[in-house]
């Protein structure tokens, strides 16, 4: 809550501003809850594989694994000290409702026209713009071209220092006008 109010400030104390602030706060809390819920399941899967199976797995592997209720029960996370609460969480993770939501999310991600969701990586907008300017000249380093490169997943390949776009049809369509400068 304190973090929220360090980012957002009310312009005034009008009822409209308060309603809008409440809406933003509620949406932020829902998003945080979903992220924590997702993270908890992933951590339970990793804990199960580390402690029970004795084969530690990475995050991306844990996301793809599905455990049974009994397996989840063996991987109770440290912060959930109430056994009944943990059992309820495990019941939900094994429910058809949760499975349906997981599958819906999976299908939605694969349907997305934007093949490069969140592909900016750790390279900043300014660094990407600079890379475009060096590789394709100052005329290519526009805000729109920089944005397109970040969305398409263009990277600077270490040692070679060349632009290496992803090879999908969509990223090729996005990048073709840029490389023609």
VENURJO-V932647 format. One record per pair of residues at least 12 apart in sequence whose ideal C-beta (glycine too) atoms are under 10 Angstrom apart, sorted by sequence separation. I is the first residue (numbers start at 0). J is the second residue. D is the distance in Angstrom with one decimal. If there is no record, write none. Layout:
BEGIN
I/J/D
I/J/D
END
This chain:
BEGIN
7/19/9.7
8/20/9.1
44/56/7.5
45/57/8.1
48/60/8.2
76/88/8.8
128/140/5.0
132/144/9.8
152/164/6.9
153/165/7.7
162/174/8.3
7/20/6.6
45/58/7.3
48/61/7.3
72/85/7.1
75/88/9.1
127/140/8.9
128/141/8.4
131/144/6.0
132/145/9.3
135/148/9.9
151/164/5.8
152/165/4.4
164/177/9.2
44/58/9.5
47/61/9.0
71/85/8.2
72/86/6.7
75/89/8.7
128/142/7.7
131/145/6.0
134/148/10.0
148/162/7.9
151/165/6.3
152/166/9.9
164/178/8.6
41/56/10.0
45/60/8.4
46/61/9.2
51/66/9.8
71/86/9.0
74/89/9.0
130/145/8.9
152/167/8.6
162/177/9.0
4/20/9.0
7/23/6.5
42/58/9.1
44/60/8.4
45/61/4.7
48/64/7.6
72/88/9.8
73/89/9.8
128/144/8.3
129/145/9.2
131/147/9.6
148/164/7.8
151/167/8.3
162/178/7.9
3/20/9.1
6/23/9.7
7/24/8.1
41/58/6.2
44/61/4.1
45/62/9.9
47/64/8.5
71/88/7.7
72/89/5.5
127/144/9.3
128/145/4.4
131/148/6.2
153/170/7.8
41/59/9.4
43/61/8.5
44/62/8.0
48/66/9.2
52/70/9.2
68/86/8.2
71/89/3.9
72/90/9.8
124/142/8.4
127/145/5.1
128/146/9.5
130/148/8.0
151/169/7.6
152/170/6.3
41/60/9.6
42/61/7.8
44/63/9.1
45/64/9.0
47/66/6.0
51/70/7.4
70/89/8.8
71/90/9.0
126/145/9.6
127/146/8.7
134/153/9.6
150/169/9.4
151/170/3.9
3/23/8.2
4/24/8.9
7/27/8.9
38/58/9.4
41/61/4.7
44/64/4.9
69/89/8.6
71/91/9.9
125/145/8.6
127/147/9.9
128/148/8.7
150/170/8.3
151/171/8.5
153/173/9.1
3/24/5.9
6/27/9.2
40/61/8.3
41/62/5.8
44/65/8.3
68/89/5.0
71/92/6.0
124/145/6.1
127/148/5.6
128/149/9.5
134/155/8.5
151/172/9.1
152/173/9.7
153/174/6.8
40/62/8.6
41/63/10.0
44/66/6.0
48/70/9.6
51/73/5.5
67/89/9.0
68/90/6.6
71/93/7.1
124/146/7.8
127/149/5.5
131/153/8.4
133/155/9.2
148/170/9.3
151/173/4.7
152/174/9.8
41/64/9.0
43/66/7.4
47/70/5.5
50/73/7.8
51/74/7.0
66/89/8.5
68/91/10.0
70/93/9.5
126/149/9.9
130/153/8.1
147/170/9.0
150/173/6.9
151/174/5.7
0/24/8.0
3/27/6.2
40/64/9.6
47/71/7.3
50/74/7.0
68/92/7.8
69/93/9.4
124/148/9.8
130/154/9.0
153/177/8.7
2/27/9.4
3/28/8.5
37/62/8.4
40/65/9.5
46/71/9.7
47/72/9.6
49/74/8.8
67/92/9.8
68/93/4.6
124/149/6.8
130/155/5.4
147/172/9.9
148/173/8.1
40/66/8.8
44/70/8.5
47/73/6.1
48/74/8.5
66/92/7.7
67/93/6.8
68/94/9.6
119/145/10.0
122/148/9.8
123/149/9.3
127/153/7.4
129/155/9.9
134/160/8.2
147/173/4.8
148/174/7.0
151/177/9.1
0/27/9.9
43/70/8.8
44/71/8.2
46/73/8.7
47/74/3.8
65/92/8.5
66/93/8.0
119/146/9.4
122/149/7.9
127/154/9.4
133/160/8.3
134/161/7.3
135/162/7.8
146/173/9.7
147/174/6.9
0/28/9.0
3/31/9.7
43/71/5.7
46/74/4.3
47/75/9.9
65/93/8.5
127/155/8.8
134/162/5.2
2/31/10.0
43/72/9.5
45/74/8.3
46/75/8.3
119/148/9.2
120/149/8.4
126/155/8.5
133/162/9.6
144/173/9.4
147/176/8.4
148/177/6.8
43/73/9.3
44/74/7.2
46/76/6.8
118/148/9.4
119/149/4.3
130/160/8.7
144/174/8.9
147/177/6.5
40/71/8.3
43/74/4.5
46/77/9.0
118/149/6.7
119/150/7.9
122/153/9.4
131/162/7.9
42/74/8.4
43/75/7.8
115/147/9.5
117/149/9.5
118/150/6.5
120/152/8.1
122/154/7.6
130/162/7.2
144/176/8.0
145/177/9.3
43/76/5.9
65/98/8.1
115/148/9.6
117/150/9.1
118/151/7.1
119/152/8.6
120/153/10.0
122/155/7.5
143/176/9.7
144/177/4.8
40/74/9.9
42/76/6.0
115/149/8.1
116/150/8.4
118/152/3.7
119/153/9.8
120/154/7.3
143/177/9.2
144/178/9.9
42/77/9.5
115/150/4.9
117/152/9.5
118/153/8.3
40/76/9.7
42/78/9.6
43/79/9.3
65/101/8.5
114/150/9.0
115/151/5.1
116/152/9.5
118/154/8.7
141/177/8.9
144/180/8.6
39/76/6.3
113/150/6.9
114/151/8.1
115/152/4.5
139/176/9.5
140/177/9.6
38/76/10.0
113/151/9.6
114/152/8.1
115/153/9.0
139/177/5.7
39/78/8.5
62/101/9.8
139/178/8.1
141/180/9.8
39/79/8.1
139/179/9.0
140/180/9.5
139/180/4.3
43/85/9.2
63/105/9.9
135/177/6.6
138/180/5.3
134/177/9.6
135/178/6.7
137/180/9.3
134/178/9.0
135/179/9.1
136/180/5.8
43/88/8.4
135/180/5.1
43/89/8.2
131/177/7.3
134/180/9.8
118/165/7.8
40/88/8.5
44/92/9.5
39/88/7.3
40/89/9.6
43/92/7.9
115/164/9.6
131/180/9.3
115/165/6.8
40/91/9.4
114/165/7.5
36/88/8.7
40/92/5.7
115/167/8.1
118/170/9.0
39/92/9.0
114/167/5.2
114/168/8.6
115/169/7.7
36/91/8.9
114/169/4.9
115/170/6.2
36/92/9.2
113/169/7.8
114/170/6.5
40/97/8.9
112/169/7.0
111/169/9.9
115/173/8.3
114/173/9.5
36/97/9.6
40/101/9.4
37/101/9.7
37/104/9.6
END
